[in-house]
Structures are given as structure tokens and as C-alpha cells.
Amino acid sequence: MNGLPKNKRRKVLHIRSTIGMYGAERVLLNTLPLLNETYDTTLLILEGGGTDSRTLRTQAEANGITCIHYNPRRKFDRKLIKDIEKVVKENVYNIIHTHDYKSLFYLSSISKKLNIPAIHHVHGALGNSYLENIYGIIEKWMMRNVTKILTVSSEQKQSLEKSCLKFPVISQVNNGTLLQPLDLHRSKTDTLKLIMVARFTAEKNHSLAIEAISTLKNMGLNISLSLLGDGPLKREVQQCIDAKSLSKQVQLVGFTSDVKTWLDDSDVLLITSETEGMPMNMLEAMGRGLPVISTPVGEIPFLINNSGCGELFSNHDDLVKLIEKITKEMKVWEEYGVKGRKYIENYLSEQSQVKVLINEYDNLLDLSDD
């Protein structure tokens, strides 16, 4: 990373539409301060109406990142395009880097009009629910017009490459996470403490986790599950917990900015998703020394197979058997957690991710200068 004076460095505008703190937001918070050492970075945020939508701005500014924010008046506020175009013109950005379909909607026409190279970053699965499938189609259609696409998993990259649509160059950039010293305060009890960090949406499949906990309870095993996150199905998940009389076994924590403390007081990360890219919750858990059990989606099988940090399951019965096995082999699974942390240290730190991003920027600008 170079140390050019700020007024001589090239500029990158990152754009994210947000309603809270999820994987893409954590990627931005991890990478932008380091990117800012080489490129002059600005984060433009399209915020929702809730207070949680301002969390990204608050935390980014606390980390020294220059932020611009707008509150679109409707789902797609066409009038806002002119306001954003004015900002882009005045600041003379060299690259525009979008991080979701809505950001791409606002910036794709601007980057083309002003002849600015545009990168689109695919953080998660393209389309999960019926409505998100429609948005996924819109996103893919608009992605044809960017300069480069970045994915976080080989599954995403291969899916786009096999598409009937003609896309620009696609590169895979693995997520990275901050590796902090371990300060574990896991209480030693007879209860196996599982944790999920996932938005309450259909594709995260919380019902599978709750059903498994219910079965394990009936088997007489001491299991607890903490559910961190927020989302539209939060009330439905709580009703499911109540209906199965699992209030003592399952704690719905909701949104928290202190995920690290919850990870440090847990034994195993559980992922029941039907679709994923390279989930930040998994990288963060591995970085805290937690073993991982997950459905075989996205980049997760690659991570588990290469790091030795856990095991995969495919259905309710497999999950129940796997958790039962963990209760009998806790020492072995603690070693899985050690392996996962080592893998993050060697391959998936935020520094390694930023190096790849800087290389992508440099190559893109070299091509645009030719």
C-alpha cells in the first residue's frame, strides 16, 4: 500500500443501499479504512427510514471514512439520480464501486454517461424469495453494462459465467475479516451453546434450526441456541419458538452490534441457509475460534473442507446426529475451531482482501488509461 498524499491519490466511490448491518456492511467497514491508505475512498449510502439504516454511516464515519447519505423517497427514486450525478461530477471519481442491486440502479447510467469505470460487487445470492428473484433478474440485466463484476464465491462466478446474458469480466474476491486476539470467556457448562448470526428471512431457514433443537430437547440433550440478527420474519421465528415451548433453549437476541461477545460465549456456529455466498458470520466465527456446522451452500463447503473447521449437513436428521456427536466430542471440536482461526490468519484476513481489491482497481485504471 502506497503513501501518496491524499490530494494526489485516485478516488473510488463506494455505494451501498442499507437497512441495517449485514454481511456487505461488515465487508465495507473492514475494507474501507485500509483501502483509504491507497485510494481516496468515499462511501455513498442510500438509507432506509429506520434508525438501523444509519448504523453503517455512524460506524464508517467513526472509522474515518467520508460518507454521503441520501434517503430515497420511494423504492427507486429517479429524481435522486441527478443529485448523485452532481456529486460524482464535482468529486471527479476514478472508479464507481456498487454493492447491491439498488446502488447499481442509481449508478449504472451515471458511470456510463460520465465514462467512469464501474465495478459491481455481488455479496450474496442473486434472488431468494419471489420478490428477490425479480430483483435478482433486474440486477443481472444491469450488470451487463458495468466494467467488471466481483463475486465472493466460485458458485456465484460460475452461475454468471453460465448465464445466457453476456457479462463483462468476472473476478472472485474472497471476503476477509479482522483477526483480533482471543479473549475467550466461554463459561464451562454441560450445555452445548449454538449460535446463528443471520437475517430473519426465508432463505436463512431458521425453522430447520428450531426443529432440530426441539428434537434434541426431546432426546434429553442439553442444547441452547442464540439467534442474532433482524429481518421481516423475526416475529414468525419467535412464534415458532413459543409454539414448540423452546423459550428456555432458544434465545432470540435480535440485532446487536456486539456480535463478538456472543461468539466468544458460544461453542459452535450453526448455518442453516438455503443460499449463501461467502458469509461474513462464518469468517468472523472462525476468527473467534468457533467450529462451524452448515448446509452445503455457496463457498461454505470449500471453506470447511480446506480449513478443517467443521462439518456439513443436508437435512434435519443429519443435523440432529451431528449435534449429538458434537456433545460427545467437544475436545475434538475445539480443535476444529483452532484450525478455522489459523485458516483465517493465513488466507482470509481483511488485509488479504484489500490487497486483491487494490490490484483489481489498479488493473482497471491501467486498462482505462490505455
C-alpha positions, -999 to 999 in steps of 0.1 A, spaced: 0 0 0 15 33 -10 17 65 9 8 91 -17 -5 124 -4 -43 124 -3 -47 151 -29 -27 130 -55 -45 97 -50 -72 84 -73 -107 83 -60 -132 55 -55 -169 60 -47 -185 30 -29 -223 28 -29 -244 7 -6 -282 7 -1 -288 -4 35 -315 -10 61 -292 -24 88 -259 -41 95 -254 -73 74 -226 -91 56 -219 -65 29 -219 -37 55 -193 -55 76 -172 -60 45 -173 -23 38 -164 -15 74 -135 -39 73 -120 -29 40 -126 9 35 -102 21 63 -74 0 47 -84 10 11 -83 46 22 -45 42 28 -40 38 -10 -72 52 -27 -92 82 -16 -125 64 -7 -159 78 -2 -190 58 9 -223 69 -5 -252 53 15 -288 50 4 -306 47 37 -340 34 47 -364 50 71 -354 31 102 -328 40 127 -308 8 119 -302 21 84 -280 48 99 -257 24 116 -234 19 87 -229 57 83 -222 61 120 -197 33 122 -180 42 89 -175 79 100 -162 67 134 -135 48 114 -125 79 94 -144 72 62 -160 101 43 -197 94 39 -225 109 18 -261 98 25 -295 100 9 -330 89 18 -348 78 -14 -384 89 -14 -396 56 -29 -383 22 -39 -365 36 -70 -363 74 -67 -354 85 -103 -351 122 -92 -322 111 -69 -301 101 -99 -295 138 -108 -284 146 -73 -259 117 -72 -247 126 -107 -239 161 -95 -218 146 -66 -199 123 -89 -191 152 -113 -180 175 -86 -157 150 -70 -142 135 -102 -142 99 -91 -120 74 -110 -140 43 -101 -176 37 -90 -180 5 -69 -216 -6 -63 -226 -32 -36 -262 -41 -43 -289 -40 -70 -304 -7 -59 -270 10 -59 -264 -4 -93 -297 11 -105 -287 46 -94 -251 45 -106 -251 24 -138 -264 51 -161 -242 77 -144 -210 58 -148 -218 52 -185 -228 88 -191 -196 102 -174 -174 74 -188 -162 62 -153 -152 26 -149 -178 8 -127 -174 -23 -106 -204 -43 -92 -198 -64 -62 -221 -94 -57 -221 -101 -20 -249 -127 -16 -271 -149 -36 -289 -133 -66 -325 -139 -57 -340 -159 -28 -377 -151 -22 -401 -144 -50 -395 -107 -48 -358 -110 -45 -358 -133 -76 -373 -104 -95 -347 -80 -81 -320 -106 -90 -332 -106 -126 -331 -68 -127 -296 -68 -111 -283 -93 -136 -297 -73 -165 -280 -41 -153 -247 -59 -146 -242 -63 -183 -232 -27 -185 -206 -24 -158 -168 -27 -164 -162 -55 -140 -181 -79 -117 -167 -91 -84 -181 -122 -67 -174 -137 -33 -178 -173 -42 -169 -197 -71 -206 -207 -72 -217 -171 -79 -189 -167 -105 -198 -200 -123 -235 -192 -123 -229 -159 -140 -205 -174 -165 -231 -200 -175 -258 -174 -179 -273 -167 -213 -266 -130 -207 -233 -115 -218 -214 -102 -188 -181 -83 -186 -150 -97 -168 -159 -115 -136 -134 -119 -108 -137 -137 -74 -126 -117 -44 -128 -136 -12 -141 -118 19 -117 -113 47 -123 -105 84 -105 -87 112 -84 -111 133 -83 -99 169 -65 -115 199 -87 -141 215 -102 -131 249 -125 -160 254 -149 -161 283 -169 -192 274 -185 -205 305 -179 -242 311 -213 -258 314 -230 -290 305 -249 -272 278 -237 -271 242 -242 -235 231 -250 -230 194 -252 -196 178 -267 -183 145 -260 -149 131 -284 -145 102 -311 -122 89 -346 -134 96 -356 -142 61 -369 -173 44 -336 -184 28 -318 -185 62 -341 -213 71 -343 -207 109 -372 -232 111 -347 -261 104 -326 -250 134 -356 -247 157 -370 -281 146 -336 -297 154 -334 -281 188 -369 -293 196 -359 -329 186 -327 -327 207 -347 -314 237 -370 -344 234 -339 -366 233 -328 -351 267 -297 -333 254 -287 -300 270 -286 -276 240 -291 -239 237 -294 -217 206 -289 -179 204 -303 -162 173 -287 -129 164 -300 -107 136 -331 -89 124 -355 -91 95 -391 -94 83 -396 -130 97 -384 -122 133 -419 -123 148 -427 -155 129 -395 -171 143 -404 -161 178 -439 -176 174 -423 -208 163 -401 -208 194 -431 -203 216 -453 -229 198 -427 -255 205 -421 -244 241 -384 -237 235 -381 -204 253 -355 -219 277 -335 -235 249 -337 -208 221 -330 -171 228 -340 -146 201 -314 -119 207 -322 -98 176 -299 -71 163 -268 -64 182 -236 -45 173 -216 -67 198 -216 -99 178 -180 -107 190 -191 -111 226 -219 -135 217 -195 -155 195 -170 -157 224 -196 -171 247 -207 -198 222 -194 -232 213 -204 -238 177 -217 -216 148 -248 -230 131 -257 -221 95 -289 -235 80 -291 -213 49 -306 -224 16 -283 -200 -3 -251 -181 6 -220 -165 -9 -191 -164 14 -209 -154 47 -192 -129 69 -207 -145 100 -188 -177 93 -155 -159 88 -160 -139 120 -169 -171 139 -138 -189 125 -117 -159 135 -130 -162 171 -121 -199 172 -155 -214 167 -161 -246 148 -188 -244 121 -217 -267 111 -236 -257 79 -257 -267 50 -235 -272 18 -242 -239 1 -221 -212 -16 -184 -211 -7 -190 -228 27 -181 -264 16 -148 -251 2 -141 -233 35 -149 -262 57 -130 -288 35 -99 -266 32 -97 -253 68 -110 -284 87 -131 -260 108 -163 -282 110 -187 -304 91 -216 -302 67 -252 -315 69 -281 -316 45 -313 -321 64 -329 -323 98 -318 -358 107 -282 -352 97 -282 -320 118 -295 -338 148 -270 -366 145 -242 -341 140 -251 -320 171 -254 -352 192 -219 -362 180 -205 -328 190 -218 -332 226 -197 -363 229 -166 -349 212 -162 -314 225 -124 -316 227 -122 -326 191 -145 -298 180 -124 -272 200 -95 -283 178 -117 -277 147 -121 -241 160 -84 -237 163 -79 -248 127 -105 -224 115 -88 -194 131 -55 -205 117 -70 -206 82 -84 -170 86 -50 -159 97 -33 -174 67 -58 -168 39 -88 -147 47 -77 -116 67 -90 -82 58 -55 -73 47 -55 -101 21 -89 -90 8 -78 -54 5 -47 -63 -14 -68 -81 -40 -92 -52 -43 -63 -27 -48 -50 -50 -75 -84 -50 -92 -86 -12 -91 -51 -8 -104 -57 -31 -133 -90 -15 -141 -75 20 -142 -45 8 -162 -69 -5 -188 -89 27 -189 -58 48 -193 -47 28 -224 
